[in-house]
Amino acid sequence: MSRTTTALFVGLVLGVTAAFGTFGSFVIVLLFGLVGLLVGMVLDGRIDVASTLGRATEKR
Protein backbone atom coordinates (compact mmCIF):
# COMPACT_ATOMS: atom_id res chain seq x y z
CA MET A 1 0.00 0.00 0.00
CA SER A 2 1.39 3.40 -0.90
CA ARG A 3 1.77 6.24 1.56
CA THR A 4 -0.97 8.17 -0.21
CA THR A 5 -3.42 5.30 0.20
CA THR A 6 -2.48 4.90 3.85
CA ALA A 7 -2.91 8.62 4.50
CA LEU A 8 -6.27 8.58 2.74
CA PHE A 9 -7.42 5.64 4.88
CA VAL A 10 -6.33 7.36 8.10
CA GLY A 11 -8.08 10.56 7.04
CA LEU A 12 -11.29 8.68 6.29
CA VAL A 13 -11.25 6.92 9.67
CA LEU A 14 -10.66 10.21 11.48
CA GLY A 15 -13.42 11.86 9.45
CA VAL A 16 -15.94 9.14 10.28
CA THR A 17 -14.97 9.35 13.93
CA ALA A 18 -15.40 13.13 13.92
CA ALA A 19 -18.76 12.88 12.14
CA PHE A 20 -20.37 10.17 14.27
CA GLY A 21 -18.48 10.36 17.54
CA THR A 22 -17.68 12.82 20.24
CA PHE A 23 -14.57 14.96 20.47
CA GLY A 24 -13.16 12.52 23.05
CA SER A 25 -13.47 9.57 20.69
CA PHE A 26 -11.83 11.63 17.93
CA VAL A 27 -8.84 12.35 20.20
CA ILE A 28 -8.56 8.67 21.18
CA VAL A 29 -8.54 7.59 17.52
CA LEU A 30 -5.97 10.28 16.76
CA LEU A 31 -3.69 9.09 19.61
CA PHE A 32 -3.94 5.47 18.48
CA GLY A 33 -3.09 6.63 14.97
CA LEU A 34 0.04 8.34 16.28
CA VAL A 35 1.06 5.19 18.16
CA GLY A 36 0.54 3.18 14.97
CA LEU A 37 2.65 5.67 13.05
CA LEU A 38 5.49 5.36 15.55
CA VAL A 39 5.35 1.55 15.47
CA GLY A 40 5.37 1.61 11.68
CA MET A 41 8.37 3.94 11.62
CA VAL A 42 10.24 1.64 14.01
CA LEU A 43 9.44 -1.39 11.85
CA ASP A 44 10.53 0.47 8.69
CA GLY A 45 13.82 1.38 10.36
CA ARG A 46 13.23 5.14 10.35
CA ILE A 47 13.49 5.31 14.14
CA ASP A 48 16.31 3.48 15.91
CA VAL A 49 14.92 2.53 19.31
CA ALA A 50 18.23 1.29 20.71
CA SER A 51 20.04 4.55 20.05
CA THR A 52 17.08 6.62 21.24
CA LEU A 53 16.87 4.72 24.54
CA GLY A 54 20.66 4.61 24.82
CA ARG A 55 20.87 8.39 24.83
CA ALA A 56 18.19 8.65 27.49
CA THR A 57 19.87 6.14 29.82
CA GLU A 58 23.44 7.28 29.17
CA LYS A 59 25.19 8.69 32.27
CA ARG A 60 26.81 12.11 32.02
C-alpha positions as a LaTeX table, in Angstrom:
\begin{tabular}{lrrr}
\hline
Residue & $x$ (\AA) & $y$ (\AA) & $z$ (\AA) \\
\hline
Met1 & 0.00 & 0.00 & 0.00 \\
Ser2 & 1.39 & 3.40 & $-0.90$ \\
Arg3 & 1.77 & 6.24 & 1.56 \\
Thr4 & $-0.97$ & 8.17 & $-0.21$ \\
Thr5 & $-3.42$ & 5.30 & 0.20 \\
Thr6 & $-2.48$ & 4.90 & 3.85 \\
Ala7 & $-2.91$ & 8.62 & 4.50 \\
Leu8 & $-6.27$ & 8.58 & 2.74 \\
Phe9 & $-7.42$ & 5.64 & 4.88 \\
Val10 & $-6.33$ & 7.36 & 8.10 \\
Gly11 & $-8.08$ & 10.56 & 7.04 \\
Leu12 & $-11.29$ & 8.68 & 6.29 \\
Val13 & $-11.25$ & 6.92 & 9.67 \\
Leu14 & $-10.66$ & 10.21 & 11.48 \\
Gly15 & $-13.42$ & 11.86 & 9.45 \\
Val16 & $-15.94$ & 9.14 & 10.28 \\
Thr17 & $-14.97$ & 9.35 & 13.93 \\
Ala18 & $-15.40$ & 13.13 & 13.92 \\
Ala19 & $-18.76$ & 12.88 & 12.14 \\
Phe20 & $-20.37$ & 10.17 & 14.27 \\
Gly21 & $-18.48$ & 10.36 & 17.54 \\
Thr22 & $-17.68$ & 12.82 & 20.24 \\
Phe23 & $-14.57$ & 14.96 & 20.47 \\
Gly24 & $-13.16$ & 12.52 & 23.05 \\
Ser25 & $-13.47$ & 9.57 & 20.69 \\
Phe26 & $-11.83$ & 11.63 & 17.93 \\
Val27 & $-8.84$ & 12.35 & 20.20 \\
Ile28 & $-8.56$ & 8.67 & 21.18 \\
Val29 & $-8.54$ & 7.59 & 17.52 \\
Leu30 & $-5.97$ & 10.28 & 16.76 \\
Leu31 & $-3.69$ & 9.09 & 19.61 \\
Phe32 & $-3.94$ & 5.47 & 18.48 \\
Gly33 & $-3.09$ & 6.63 & 14.97 \\
Leu34 & 0.04 & 8.34 & 16.28 \\
Val35 & 1.06 & 5.19 & 18.16 \\
Gly36 & 0.54 & 3.18 & 14.97 \\
Leu37 & 2.65 & 5.67 & 13.05 \\
Leu38 & 5.49 & 5.36 & 15.55 \\
Val39 & 5.35 & 1.55 & 15.47 \\
Gly40 & 5.37 & 1.61 & 11.68 \\
Met41 & 8.37 & 3.94 & 11.62 \\
Val42 & 10.24 & 1.64 & 14.01 \\
Leu43 & 9.44 & $-1.39$ & 11.85 \\
Asp44 & 10.53 & 0.47 & 8.69 \\
Gly45 & 13.82 & 1.38 & 10.36 \\
Arg46 & 13.23 & 5.14 & 10.35 \\
Ile47 & 13.49 & 5.31 & 14.14 \\
Asp48 & 16.31 & 3.48 & 15.91 \\
Val49 & 14.92 & 2.53 & 19.31 \\
Ala50 & 18.23 & 1.29 & 20.71 \\
Ser51 & 20.04 & 4.55 & 20.05 \\
Thr52 & 17.08 & 6.62 & 21.24 \\
Leu53 & 16.87 & 4.72 & 24.54 \\
Gly54 & 20.66 & 4.61 & 24.82 \\
Arg55 & 20.87 & 8.39 & 24.83 \\
Ala56 & 18.19 & 8.65 & 27.49 \\
Thr57 & 19.87 & 6.14 & 29.82 \\
Glu58 & 23.44 & 7.28 & 29.17 \\
Lys59 & 25.19 & 8.69 & 32.27 \\
Arg60 & 26.81 & 12.11 & 32.02 \\
\hline
\end{tabular}
